[in-house]
């Protein structure tokens, strides 16, 4: 696993290079790399492109490996368990689906991949468990006992505050992830795939003012 959210995308690429050098020294039988859904689609989003570069470095080594590439996390969409009125705070139209995944489901998939290396070595697995719209997300939170209504964050505001996040939400608005969720469920039938509504119903919510 690498991250661009501490020192930037170039630091993530450096992390990936160091990780791959360590893997080469260890000569492990199967490397599982955490990437991101759509990172291989030349989106131009800085933190997608750094993931893509790490994937390219991995491919150049020839090591036996699998890339696991999740979409948005449920937790990310909500900023944790504290939400604002008008939640969730997203720069997306109310009826635009957003493919997402529960972290528990992702963990189950990551555990399943090295358990069946013959099937998954050499593959890139994109991961999402549901694709709710922001309006549906707000309805699920409301059903869990915290009434909220969705009010999108202006995309221009996000772009002005953070070019990377602005580019990501532009992509999610105009194009979006393309995880084949039915095929994924067929490939991993033993994972009890969690819907956003199921996940939301198990959270303890509090509401803050904007």
N, CA, C and O of each residue as an XYZ file, in Angstrom:
840
protein
N       0.842     -1.189      0.000
C       0.000      0.000      0.000
C       0.875      1.235      0.000
O       1.860      1.311      0.734
N       0.513      2.201     -0.824
C       1.194      3.488     -0.887
C       0.158      4.588     -0.713
O      -1.038      4.341     -0.865
N       0.605      5.804     -0.396
C      -0.354      6.895     -0.233
C       0.203      8.210     -0.757
O       1.377      8.513     -0.550
N      -0.640      8.998     -1.440
C      -0.233     10.331     -1.867
C      -0.656     11.415     -0.884
O      -0.348     12.589     -1.092
N      -1.359     11.038      0.188
C      -2.022     12.021      1.036
C      -1.184     12.477      2.226
O      -1.693     13.142      3.128
N       0.077     12.127      2.230
C       0.969     12.614      3.279
C       1.975     13.609      2.706
O       2.113     14.719      3.220
N       2.676     13.218      1.646
C       3.713     14.079      1.074
C       3.526     14.319     -0.415
O       4.399     14.899     -1.061
N       2.389     13.878     -0.974
C       2.109     14.167     -2.365
C       2.292     12.995     -3.301
O       2.858     11.972     -2.917
N       1.811     13.138     -4.544
C       1.871     12.042     -5.517
C       3.279     11.552     -5.829
O       3.488     10.347     -5.967
N       4.249     12.456     -5.944
C       5.607     12.013     -6.253
C       6.184     11.186     -5.118
O       6.932     10.237     -5.351
N       5.836     11.546     -3.893
C       6.283     10.744     -2.748
C       5.663      9.353     -2.794
O       6.293      8.371     -2.400
N       4.427      9.273     -3.278
C       3.796      7.955     -3.401
C       4.562      7.085     -4.392
O       4.779      5.899     -4.142
N       4.964      7.662     -5.502
C       5.737      6.898     -6.487
C       7.047      6.420     -5.862
O       7.471      5.289     -6.101
N       7.686      7.270     -5.069
C       8.918      6.871     -4.391
C       8.656      5.738     -3.407
O       9.462      4.815     -3.288
N       7.518      5.807     -2.697
C       7.144      4.715     -1.802
C       6.996      3.410     -2.584
O       7.479      2.357     -2.167
N       6.320      3.506     -3.722
C       6.118      2.314     -4.538
C       7.419      1.721     -5.012
O       7.590      0.502     -5.000
N       8.343      2.568     -5.432
C       9.645      2.088     -5.893
C      10.380      1.372     -4.756
O      10.958      0.304     -4.960
N      10.355      1.962     -3.563
C      11.011      1.339     -2.411
C      10.352      0.011     -2.047
O      11.030     -0.961     -1.713
N       9.037     -0.014     -2.116
C       8.305     -1.237     -1.811
C       8.668     -2.352     -2.780
O       8.851     -3.501     -2.378
N       8.770     -2.010     -4.047
C       9.083     -3.019     -5.053
C      10.524     -3.502     -4.926
O      10.811     -4.671     -5.185
N      11.418     -2.623     -4.535
C      12.802     -3.050     -4.284
C      12.846     -4.023     -3.111
O      13.573     -5.016     -3.144
N      12.056     -3.728     -2.065
C      12.011     -4.632     -0.916
C      11.400     -5.975     -1.311
O      11.859     -7.024     -0.860
N      10.369     -5.944     -2.150
C       9.745     -7.191     -2.595
C      10.712     -8.024     -3.420
O      10.714     -9.252     -3.335
N      11.530     -7.356     -4.214
C      12.511     -8.071     -5.016
C      13.534     -8.754     -4.123
O      13.946     -9.881     -4.395
N      13.947     -8.073     -3.056
C      14.901     -8.658     -2.112
C      14.289     -9.855     -1.386
O      14.938    -10.883     -1.193
N      13.016     -9.698     -0.987
C      12.349    -10.767     -0.234
C      11.983    -11.957     -1.103
O      11.859    -13.078     -0.610
N      11.806    -11.711     -2.414
C      11.439    -12.771     -3.365
C      10.168    -13.495     -2.932
O      10.088    -14.721     -3.019
N       9.189    -12.749     -2.474
C       7.922    -13.347     -2.076
C       7.202    -13.964     -3.264
O       7.417    -13.546     -4.402
N       6.352    -14.954     -3.015
C       5.693    -15.653     -4.117
C       4.538    -14.894     -4.760
O       4.135    -15.219     -5.877
N       3.998    -13.885     -4.070
C       2.803    -13.220     -4.599
C       2.663    -11.859     -3.919
O       2.463    -11.786     -2.707
N       2.767    -10.799     -4.687
C       2.614     -9.444     -4.174
C       1.222     -8.930     -4.520
O       0.792     -9.021     -5.670
N       0.515     -8.387     -3.522
C      -0.788     -7.781     -3.746
C      -0.639     -6.277     -3.532
O      -0.334     -5.828     -2.428
N      -0.855     -5.506     -4.591
C      -0.694     -4.059     -4.551
C      -2.043     -3.372     -4.437
O      -2.965     -3.672     -5.196
N      -2.162     -2.442     -3.481
C      -3.359     -1.627     -3.356
C      -3.244     -0.431     -4.289
O      -2.309      0.362     -4.179
N      -4.195     -0.302     -5.208
C      -4.220      0.831     -6.119
C      -5.573      1.524     -5.997
O      -6.090      1.664     -4.889
N      -6.148      1.953     -7.099
C      -7.412      2.670     -7.084
C      -8.172      2.387     -8.371
O      -7.586      2.337     -9.452
N      -9.470      2.203     -8.246
C     -10.294      2.003     -9.429
C     -10.132      3.185    -10.380
O     -10.115      4.340     -9.955
N     -10.016      2.886    -11.651
C      -9.855      3.864    -12.736
C      -8.488      4.524    -12.784
O      -8.283      5.434    -13.588
N      -7.548      4.101    -11.955
C      -6.206      4.685    -12.011
C      -5.520      4.393    -13.342
O      -4.596      5.106    -13.735
N      -5.963      3.360    -14.028
C      -5.340      2.967    -15.298
C      -6.038      3.602    -16.512
O      -5.810      3.175    -17.644
N      -6.871      4.599    -16.290
C      -7.666      5.178    -17.382
C      -7.158      6.549    -17.838
O      -7.855      7.255    -18.566
N      -5.961      6.924    -17.418
C      -5.355      8.200    -17.855
C      -6.285      9.372    -17.569
O      -6.591     10.170    -18.455
N      -6.725      9.462    -16.330
C      -7.684     10.490    -15.943
C      -7.044     11.866    -15.784
O      -7.729     12.883    -15.896
N      -5.746     11.906    -15.526
C      -5.087     13.173    -15.244
C      -5.234     13.635    -13.809
O      -4.690     14.677    -13.444
N      -5.949     12.894    -12.988
C      -6.096     13.226    -11.568
C      -4.783     12.882    -10.871
O      -4.353     11.730    -10.944
N      -4.131     13.821    -10.204
C      -2.792     13.551     -9.677
C      -2.675     12.289     -8.830
O      -1.750     11.501     -9.030
N      -3.594     12.081     -7.886
C      -3.417     10.901     -7.028
C      -3.897      9.616     -7.698
O      -3.626      8.533     -7.179
N      -4.590      9.691     -8.817
C      -4.833      8.511     -9.645
C      -3.581      8.198    -10.469
O      -3.194      7.038    -10.610
N      -2.962      9.235    -11.005
C      -1.791      9.042    -11.860
C      -0.606      8.472    -11.083
O       0.159      7.678    -11.631
N      -0.442      8.857     -9.834
C       0.654      8.292     -9.046
C       0.410      6.808     -8.780
O       1.349      6.011     -8.790
N      -0.836      6.440     -8.544
C      -1.147      5.004     -8.396
C      -0.834      4.266     -9.698
O      -0.272      3.170     -9.684
N      -1.206      4.884    -10.825
C      -0.945      4.248    -12.120
C       0.553      4.058    -12.334
O       0.982      3.036    -12.868
N       1.341      5.034    -11.922
C       2.794      4.923    -12.089
C       3.349      3.785    -11.254
O       4.230      3.057    -11.711
N       2.850      3.619    -10.039
C       3.306      2.496     -9.212
C       2.911      1.173     -9.861
O       3.683      0.214     -9.830
N       1.715      1.113    -10.447
C       1.318     -0.097    -11.160
C       2.272     -0.380    -12.322
O       2.645     -1.530    -12.553
N       2.661      0.655    -13.043
C       3.606      0.476    -14.159
C       4.950     -0.044    -13.658
O       5.551     -0.918    -14.282
N       5.416      0.483    -12.550
C       6.680      0.010    -11.980
C       6.573     -1.457    -11.591
O       7.492     -2.240    -11.828
N       5.443     -1.823    -10.992
C       5.231     -3.220    -10.624
C       5.261     -4.110    -11.861
O       5.915     -5.153    -11.853
N       4.568     -3.717    -12.917
C       4.531     -4.529    -14.139
C       5.920     -4.709    -14.722
O       6.230     -5.764    -15.275
N       6.760     -3.685    -14.604
C       8.102     -3.763    -15.183
C       9.010     -4.747    -14.455
O      10.016     -5.190    -15.010
N       8.661     -5.094    -13.209
C       9.498     -6.026    -12.452
C       9.271     -7.477    -12.860
O      10.153     -8.319    -12.692
N       8.088     -7.767    -13.397
C       7.768     -9.153    -13.728
C       7.448    -10.012    -12.525
O       7.326    -11.230    -12.654
N       7.309     -9.402    -11.350
C       7.001    -10.172    -10.146
C       5.580    -10.728    -10.211
O       4.697    -10.073    -10.764
N       5.339    -11.916     -9.662
C       3.969    -12.434     -9.576
C       3.145    -11.532     -8.659
O       3.467    -11.380     -7.481
N       2.105    -10.947     -9.189
C       1.378     -9.932     -8.427
C      -0.071     -9.821     -8.865
O      -0.454    -10.256     -9.952
N      -0.863     -9.226     -7.986
C      -2.251     -8.863     -8.265
C      -2.445     -7.424     -7.817
O      -1.986     -7.034     -6.743
N      -3.119     -6.643     -8.632
C      -3.473     -5.275     -8.254
C      -4.926     -5.273     -7.806
O      -5.812     -5.693     -8.550
N      -5.168     -4.798     -6.588
C      -6.530     -4.656     -6.068
C      -6.833     -3.161     -6.025
O      -6.134     -2.401     -5.356
N      -7.875     -2.743     -6.740
C      -8.122     -1.326     -6.975
C      -9.535     -0.943     -6.533
O     -10.472     -1.044     -7.324
N      -9.704     -0.505     -5.282
C     -11.037     -0.132     -4.805
C     -11.480      1.228     -5.310
O     -10.664      2.088     -5.643
N     -12.794      1.402     -5.358
C     -13.392      2.700     -5.645
C     -13.461      3.496     -4.337
O     -12.697      3.241     -3.407
N     -14.368      4.442     -4.279
C     -14.553      5.295     -3.104
C     -14.953      4.442     -1.901
O     -15.631      3.427     -2.056
N     -14.538      4.849     -0.715
C     -14.955      4.155      0.510
C     -16.196      4.828      1.092
O     -16.351      6.046      1.009
N     -17.066      4.029      1.676
C     -18.236      4.591      2.340
C     -17.820      5.675      3.342
O     -18.413      6.754      3.380
N     -16.801      5.379      4.149
C     -16.357      6.321      5.169
C     -15.889      7.643      4.560
O     -16.144      8.708      5.121
N     -15.211      7.580      3.423
C     -14.725      8.796      2.782
C     -15.865      9.728      2.409
O     -15.758     10.944      2.568
N     -16.943      9.165      1.919
C     -18.068      9.973      1.469
C     -18.703     10.744      2.610
O     -19.300     11.799      2.393
N     -18.579     10.228      3.822
C     -19.257     10.835      4.960
C     -18.311     11.590      5.890
O     -18.771     12.211      6.849
N     -17.035     11.555      5.642
C     -16.103     12.217      6.541
C     -16.094     11.594      7.911
O     -15.953     12.306      8.905
N     -16.242     10.282      8.000
C     -16.294      9.598      9.284
C     -17.725      9.527      9.773
O     -18.655      9.456      8.971
N     -17.908      9.545     11.080
C     -19.238      9.386     11.662
C     -19.869     10.723     12.030
O     -20.956     10.745     12.607
N     -19.216     11.838     11.712
C     -19.793     13.156     11.975
C     -20.089     13.806     10.633
O     -19.186     13.981      9.815
N     -21.334     14.161     10.404
C     -21.746     14.694      9.118
C     -22.369     16.069      9.288
O     -22.801     16.434     10.381
N     -22.413     16.814      8.220
C     -23.005     18.147      8.250
C     -24.447     18.094      7.772
O     -24.836     17.174      7.052
N     -25.233     19.077      8.173
C     -26.580     19.189      7.604
C     -26.432     19.374      6.098
O     -25.612     20.163      5.629
N     -27.236     18.636      5.362
C     -27.052     18.592      3.925
C     -26.104     17.486      3.528
O     -25.626     17.461      2.394
N     -25.822     16.568      4.439
C     -24.851     15.506      4.221
C     -25.339     14.525      3.181
O     -26.536     14.480      2.899
N     -24.457     13.744      2.605
C     -23.005     13.800      2.762
C     -22.395     14.950      1.955
O     -22.977     15.396      0.966
N     -21.245     15.416      2.373
C     -20.624     16.557      1.715
C     -19.825     16.081      0.503
O     -18.672     15.667      0.626
N     -20.454     16.147     -0.661
C     -19.853     15.698     -1.903
C     -20.099     16.727     -2.996
O     -21.139     17.384     -3.023
N     -19.143     16.860     -3.886
C     -19.308     17.759     -5.034
C     -19.837     16.960     -6.218
O     -19.201     16.877     -7.269
N     -21.018     16.372     -6.024
C     -21.658     15.543     -7.053
C     -23.126     15.920     -7.179
O     -23.753     16.279     -6.182
N     -23.689     15.846     -8.380
C     -25.138     16.002     -8.513
C     -25.873     14.945     -7.704
O     -25.368     13.839     -7.512
N     -27.057     15.283     -7.235
C     -27.790     14.411     -6.319
C     -28.097     13.041     -6.901
O     -28.197     12.068     -6.153
N     -28.249     12.939     -8.222
C     -28.646     11.672     -8.836
C     -27.492     10.983     -9.574
O     -27.729     10.086    -10.383
N     -26.279     11.383     -9.311
C     -25.109     10.742     -9.942
C     -24.637      9.572     -9.097
O     -24.231      9.785     -7.954
N     -24.670      8.337     -9.608
C     -24.195      7.194     -8.822
C     -22.707      7.319     -8.505
O     -21.921      7.805     -9.317
N     -22.345      6.874     -7.318
C     -20.948      6.869     -6.889
C     -20.597      5.468     -6.401
O     -21.040      5.048     -5.332
N     -19.801      4.748     -7.186
C     -19.407      3.404     -6.782
C     -18.508      3.483     -5.552
O     -17.572      4.280     -5.489
N     -18.825      2.627     -4.570
C     -18.135      2.652     -3.289
C     -18.012      1.239     -2.735
O     -18.581      0.291     -3.277
N     -17.258      1.117     -1.646
C     -17.078     -0.196     -1.041
C     -16.884     -0.053      0.461
O     -16.322      0.935      0.934
N     -17.353     -1.047      1.203
C     -17.087     -1.127      2.639
C     -15.671     -1.646      2.846
O     -15.233     -2.567      2.157
N     -14.962     -1.055      3.795
C     -13.584     -1.488      4.041
C     -13.512     -2.947      4.471
O     -12.555     -3.647      4.137
N     -14.515     -3.408      5.207
C     -14.530     -4.818      5.611
C     -14.606     -5.734      4.386
O     -13.927     -6.760      4.338
N     -15.413     -5.374      3.415
C     -15.534     -6.183      2.198
C     -14.224     -6.179      1.416
O     -13.792     -7.209      0.897
N     -13.596     -5.000      1.341
C     -12.304     -4.931      0.665
C     -11.290     -5.829      1.362
O     -10.525     -6.529      0.697
N     -11.274     -5.818      2.687
C     -10.348     -6.669      3.429
C     -10.577     -8.141      3.151
O      -9.626     -8.913      3.025
N     -11.848     -8.531      3.056
C     -12.162     -9.924      2.756
C     -11.661    -10.310      1.371
O     -11.165    -11.419      1.172
N     -11.791     -9.398      0.417
C     -11.317     -9.686     -0.938
C      -9.787     -9.787     -0.959
O      -9.228    -10.686     -1.586
N      -9.122     -8.864     -0.276
C      -7.656     -8.896     -0.246
C      -7.161    -10.197      0.385
O      -6.125    -10.723     -0.023
N      -7.876    -10.717      1.361
C      -7.499    -11.992      1.955
C      -7.749    -13.155      1.003
O      -7.011    -14.140      1.012
N      -8.790    -13.042      0.183
C      -9.140    -14.133     -0.728
C      -8.168    -14.240     -1.899
O      -7.947    -15.337     -2.414
N      -7.586    -13.123     -2.328
C      -6.719    -13.134     -3.512
C      -5.487    -14.013     -3.319
O      -5.259    -14.893     -4.149
N      -4.678    -13.828     -2.275
C      -3.496    -14.683     -2.124
C      -3.837    -16.122     -1.746
O      -2.991    -17.011     -1.847
N      -5.072    -16.351     -1.311
C      -5.494    -17.722     -1.020
C      -5.713    -18.521     -2.293
O      -5.789    -19.749     -2.246
N      -5.817    -17.837     -3.437
C      -6.019    -18.500     -4.718
C      -5.096    -17.858     -5.762
O      -5.576    -17.271     -6.732
N      -3.778    -17.967     -5.568
C      -2.835    -17.253     -6.438
C      -2.907    -17.676     -7.895
O      -2.711    -16.850     -8.786
N      -3.182    -18.930     -8.149
C      -3.243    -19.385     -9.525
C      -4.299    -18.672    -10.336
O      -4.158    -18.515    -11.548
N      -5.354    -18.238     -9.674
C      -6.423    -17.541    -10.370
C      -6.137    -16.053    -10.513
O      -6.510    -15.449    -11.519
N      -5.477    -15.446     -9.518
C      -5.433    -13.994     -9.465
C      -4.096    -13.363     -9.818
O      -4.044    -12.158    -10.064
N      -3.014    -14.130     -9.850
C      -1.738    -13.540    -10.269
C      -1.867    -13.042    -11.712
O      -2.368    -13.746    -12.590
N      -1.406    -11.825    -11.926
C      -1.474    -11.226    -13.256
C      -2.743    -10.460    -13.531
O      -2.926     -9.949    -14.636
N      -3.636    -10.365    -12.541
C      -4.921     -9.696    -12.738
C      -4.977     -8.366    -11.993
O      -4.276     -8.144    -11.006
N      -5.832     -7.502    -12.503
C      -6.160     -6.236    -11.838
C      -7.628     -6.307    -11.451
O      -8.492     -6.438    -12.318
N      -7.918     -6.222    -10.159
C      -9.278     -6.418     -9.659
C      -9.817     -5.085     -9.131
O      -9.353     -4.589     -8.105
N     -10.792     -4.511     -9.831
C     -11.423     -3.292     -9.349
C     -12.580     -3.669     -8.425
O     -13.288     -4.647     -8.665
N     -12.762     -2.872     -7.356
C     -13.651     -3.289     -6.272
C     -14.658     -2.200     -5.908
O     -14.281     -1.066     -5.614
N     -15.926     -2.553     -5.932
C     -17.005     -1.721     -5.399
C     -18.146     -2.637     -5.012
O     -18.366     -3.672     -5.642
N     -18.867     -2.257     -3.980
C     -19.972     -3.096     -3.527
C     -21.342     -2.513     -3.786
O     -22.343     -3.227     -3.721
N     -21.402     -1.218     -4.081
C     -22.679     -0.551     -4.287
C     -22.417      0.739     -5.058
O     -21.277      1.197     -5.139
N     -23.455      1.316     -5.615
C     -23.312      2.565     -6.372
C     -24.476      3.497     -6.068
O     -25.246      3.838     -6.967
N     -24.616      3.916     -4.807
C     -25.723      4.802     -4.469
C     -25.496      6.212     -4.996
O     -24.357      6.649     -5.161
N     -26.574      6.908     -5.252
C     -26.478      8.334     -5.536
C     -26.354      9.078     -4.203
O     -26.701      8.522     -3.161
N     -25.872     10.311     -4.217
C     -25.848     11.088     -2.969
C     -27.220     11.219     -2.317
O     -27.329     11.199     -1.091
N     -28.260     11.353     -3.124
C     -29.603     11.447     -2.540
C     -29.963     10.157     -1.813
O     -30.541     10.193     -0.727
N     -29.619      9.009     -2.418
C     -29.865      7.729     -1.744
C     -29.035      7.603     -0.484
O     -29.497      7.041      0.509
N     -27.826      8.114     -0.511
C     -26.982      8.064      0.676
C     -27.612      8.849      1.819
O     -27.661      8.375      2.954
N     -28.090     10.046      1.516
C     -28.738     10.850      2.536
C     -29.990     10.151      3.069
O     -30.277     10.215      4.265
N     -30.733      9.485      2.185
C     -31.929      8.757      2.621
C     -31.559      7.609      3.551
O     -32.272      7.336      4.516
N     -30.441      6.931      3.262
C     -30.009      5.821      4.112
C     -29.597      6.318      5.489
O     -29.880      5.673      6.498
N     -28.929      7.462      5.531
C     -28.550      8.041      6.822
C     -29.800      8.450      7.590
O     -29.892      8.235      8.798
N     -30.754      9.037      6.890
C     -32.004      9.429      7.531
C     -32.724      8.216      8.099
O     -33.266      8.275      9.203
N     -32.733      7.113      7.348
C     -33.393      5.893      7.811
C     -32.704      5.325      9.046
O     -33.326      4.616      9.837
N     -31.411      5.637      9.211
C     -30.667      5.167     10.379
C     -30.933      6.022     11.608
O     -30.428      5.726     12.692
N     -31.726      7.086     11.448
C     -32.133      7.861     12.611
C     -31.628      9.280     12.672
O     -31.904      9.992     13.638
N     -30.884      9.714     11.649
C     -30.375     11.086     11.618
C     -30.879     11.762     10.355
O     -30.261     11.620      9.299
N     -31.986     12.495     10.432
C     -32.566     13.106      9.227
C     -31.621     14.128      8.591
O     -31.197     15.081      9.245
N     -31.302     13.927      7.335
C     -30.470     14.859      6.581
C     -31.023     14.969      5.168
O     -31.736     14.083      4.695
N     -30.692     16.049      4.512
C     -31.024     16.230      3.107
C     -29.733     16.538      2.357
O     -28.832     17.183      2.893
N     -29.652     16.079      1.132
C     -28.425     16.282      0.373
C     -28.396     17.655     -0.275
O     -29.358     18.073     -0.918
N     -27.273     18.355     -0.096
C     -27.026     19.623     -0.769
C     -25.596     19.568     -1.290
O     -24.660     19.618     -0.493
N     -25.399     19.469     -2.596
C     -24.042     19.290     -3.122
C     -23.141     20.479     -2.835
O     -23.576     21.631     -2.831
N     -21.876     20.169     -2.597
C     -20.852     21.195     -2.477
C     -20.530     21.688     -3.886
O     -20.335     20.863     -4.779
N     -20.466     22.995     -4.120
C     -20.141     23.483     -5.468
C     -18.778     22.974     -5.934
O     -17.778     23.094     -5.225
N     -18.759     22.412     -7.121
C     -17.515     21.868     -7.657
C     -16.451     22.952     -7.788
O     -15.269     22.680     -7.577
N     -16.844     24.160     -8.128
C     -15.882     25.257     -8.255
C     -15.171     25.526     -6.939
O     -13.985     25.855     -6.926
N     -15.892     25.388     -5.832
C     -15.276     25.599     -4.520
C     -14.219     24.539     -4.240
O     -13.150     24.847     -3.714
N     -14.518     23.292     -4.592
C     -13.555     22.214     -4.379
C     -12.327     22.426     -5.249
O     -11.200     22.258     -4.784
N     -12.532     22.793     -6.503
C     -11.409     23.037     -7.402
C     -10.507     24.146     -6.879
O      -9.282     24.051     -6.961
N     -11.120     25.203     -6.339
C     -10.336     26.326     -5.828
C      -9.546     25.937     -4.586
O      -8.437     26.426     -4.372
N     -10.113     25.062     -3.774
C      -9.461     24.676     -2.525
C      -8.393     23.616     -2.722
O      -7.378     23.618     -2.025
N      -8.614     22.706     -3.667
C      -7.693     21.581     -3.848
C      -7.830     21.078     -5.281
O      -8.833     20.457     -5.634
N      -6.820     21.345     -6.102
C      -6.896     20.987     -7.522
C      -7.032     19.486     -7.719
O      -7.740     19.041     -8.622
N      -6.363     18.706     -6.885
C      -6.423     17.249     -6.996
C      -7.851     16.756     -6.750
O      -8.400     16.003     -7.553
N      -8.447     17.189     -5.633
C      -9.816     16.774     -5.326
C     -10.803     17.339     -6.346
O     -11.792     16.688     -6.683
N     -10.537     18.535     -6.830
C     -11.391     19.092     -7.868
C     -11.381     18.261     -9.125
O     -12.421     18.029     -9.741
N     -10.178     17.804     -9.509
C     -10.072     16.949    -10.694
C     -10.799     15.624    -10.471
O     -11.439     15.101    -11.383
N     -10.697     15.083     -9.254
C     -11.366     13.816     -8.974
C     -12.880     13.956     -9.054
O     -13.548     13.126     -9.671
N     -13.430     15.006     -8.434
C     -14.885     15.158     -8.459
C     -15.400     15.549     -9.838
O     -16.545     15.252    -10.179
N     -14.569     16.207    -10.627
C     -14.950     16.451    -12.018
C     -15.077     15.120    -12.757
O     -16.042     14.898    -13.489
N     -14.100     14.242    -12.561
C     -14.139     12.911    -13.171
C     -15.352     12.118    -12.680
O     -16.056     11.499    -13.479
N     -15.596     12.135    -11.370
C     -16.717     11.368    -10.827
C     -18.056     11.903    -11.310
O     -19.017     11.146    -11.448
N     -18.120     13.196    -11.566
C     -19.353     13.801    -12.082
C     -19.555     13.479    -13.558
O     -20.655     13.117    -13.975
N     -18.506     13.608    -14.334
C     -18.637     13.506    -15.794
C     -18.486     12.076    -16.324
O     -19.058     11.729    -17.358
N     -17.717     11.255    -15.614
C     -17.404      9.908    -16.117
C     -17.729      8.842    -15.084
O     -18.598      8.001    -15.314
N     -17.048      8.867    -13.959
C     -17.300      7.914    -12.880
C     -16.500      6.634    -13.008
O     -15.982      6.305    -14.076
N     -16.410      5.927    -11.908
C     -15.766      4.617    -11.908
C     -16.541      3.658    -12.813
O     -17.685      3.924    -13.182
N     -15.905      2.543    -13.164
C     -16.572      1.582    -14.052
C     -16.383      0.151    -13.564
O     -16.140     -0.755    -14.361
N     -16.492     -0.050    -12.261
C     -16.378     -1.394    -11.698
C     -17.580     -2.226    -12.140
O     -18.720     -1.769    -12.063
N     -17.320     -3.446    -12.603
C     -18.393     -4.373    -12.980
C     -18.835     -5.095    -11.704
O     -18.332     -6.173    -11.385
N     -19.769     -4.497    -10.989
C     -20.149     -5.028     -9.684
C     -20.763     -6.433     -9.779
O     -20.399     -7.288     -8.972
N     -21.673     -6.716    -10.719
C     -22.200     -8.085    -10.809
C     -21.105     -9.127    -11.063
O     -21.133    -10.206    -10.470
N     -20.147     -8.815    -11.934
C     -19.067     -9.761    -12.204
C     -18.191     -9.955    -10.974
O     -17.737    -11.066    -10.698
N     -17.956     -8.879    -10.241
C     -17.152     -8.972     -9.026
C     -17.823     -9.872     -7.997
O     -17.172    -10.707     -7.369
N     -19.121     -9.695     -7.832
C     -19.849    -10.545     -6.884
C     -19.801    -12.017     -7.309
O     -19.739    -12.910     -6.464
N     -19.829    -12.261     -8.615
C     -19.738    -13.634     -9.097
C     -18.358    -14.221     -8.844
O     -18.229    -15.407     -8.543
N     -17.308    -13.377     -8.969
C     -15.947    -13.844     -8.735
C     -15.667    -14.095     -7.261
O     -14.850    -14.950     -6.919
N     -16.343    -13.350     -6.384
C     -16.108    -13.479     -4.939
C     -17.450    -13.689     -4.231
O     -17.908    -12.815     -3.494
N     -18.081    -14.852     -4.456
C     -19.429    -15.078     -3.919
C     -19.469    -15.248     -2.405
O     -20.536    -15.126     -1.803
N     -18.330    -15.527     -1.779
C     -18.327    -15.771     -0.340
C     -18.243    -14.485      0.478
O     -18.373    -14.516      1.702
N     -18.028    -13.363     -0.192
C     -18.011    -12.091      0.518
C     -19.455    -11.608      0.677
O     -20.197    -11.512     -0.301
N     -19.837    -11.313      1.893
C     -21.195    -10.814      2.130
C     -21.259     -9.337      1.799
O     -21.259     -8.493      2.695
N     -21.313     -9.025      0.512
C     -21.182     -7.654      0.045
C     -22.174     -6.719      0.741
O     -23.377     -6.976      0.769
N     -21.654     -5.655      1.287
C     -22.422     -4.713      2.095
C     -22.925     -3.564      1.240
O     -22.132     -2.915      0.557
N     -24.215     -3.300      1.262
C     -24.743     -2.129      0.577
C     -24.479     -0.888      1.429
O     -24.201     -0.980      2.624
N     -24.572      0.261      0.786
C     -24.388      1.494      1.547
C     -25.437      1.608      2.652
O     -25.121      2.005      3.773
N     -26.686      1.257      2.333
C     -27.750      1.362      3.332
C     -27.481      0.455      4.525
O     -27.699      0.854      5.669
N     -27.006     -0.765      4.266
C     -26.679     -1.672      5.362
C     -25.564     -1.085      6.225
O     -25.629     -1.123      7.453
N     -24.551     -0.547      5.569
C     -23.431      0.049      6.300
C     -23.890      1.244      7.125
O     -23.537      1.366      8.297
N     -24.675      2.123      6.514
C     -25.141      3.328      7.203
C     -25.977      2.979      8.425
O     -25.913      3.661      9.448
N     -26.764      1.908      8.311
C     -27.625      1.515      9.413
C     -26.882      1.015     10.629
O     -27.460      0.912     11.711
N     -25.604      0.703     10.469
C     -24.808      0.194     11.590
C     -23.920      1.266     12.227
O     -23.183      0.984     13.172
N     -23.992      2.499     11.706
C     -23.157      3.564     12.230
C     -23.884      4.331     13.329
O     -25.113      4.330     13.399
N     -23.109      4.979     14.176
C     -23.657      5.912     15.156
C     -23.408      7.310     14.624
O     -22.262      7.742     14.500
N     -24.491      8.017     14.308
C     -24.361      9.300     13.629
C     -24.553     10.464     14.581
O     -25.359     10.397     15.508
N     -23.814     11.519     14.347
C     -24.073     12.803     14.984
C     -24.021     13.849     13.892
O     -23.412     13.635     12.844
N     -24.654     14.969     14.135
C     -24.772     15.983     13.099
C     -24.174     17.288     13.596
O     -24.448     17.708     14.720
N     -23.372     17.920     12.782
C     -22.835     19.235     13.100
C     -23.372     20.235     12.072
O     -23.767     19.859     10.969
N     -23.378     21.481     12.446
C     -23.773     22.523     11.508
C     -22.624     22.789     10.559
O     -21.465     22.572     10.914
N     -22.925     23.257      9.360
C     -21.882     23.649      8.415
C     -21.113     24.851      8.974
O     -20.185     25.343      8.331
